[in-house]
Amino acid sequence: MGLEVEIIDAIKTKLNPASFEVINESHLHAGHAGDDGSGESHWKIVLDAPDLADKTRIARHRAVHAALGPDIINRLHALAISFR
């Protein structure tokens, strides 16, 4: 299973989003620091999660990190998170 599928599954099952996008931005960082050559090092998540709406920005980011868990987080060089 690829990392994108793992991220999608974790977001769907743990955050109950109304909608979301998972975007692999690794190609934009090819050859830069943090590029491990896997093509799966830099990611962006755009999330509409009503359950997180009343939380602070930091709490929302922490919730996303917790949902992904250390196994996924430790394989990422960069993760951008934005909320709708």
PyMOL commands that set and color helices and strands:
alter all, ss='L'
color gray80, all
select helices_A, chain A and resi 3-15+26-29+50-52+57-73
alter helices_A, ss='H'
color red, helices_A
select strands_A, chain A and resi 19-24+42-48+78-83
alter strands_A, ss='S'
color yellow, strands_A
deselect
rebuild
show_as cartoon
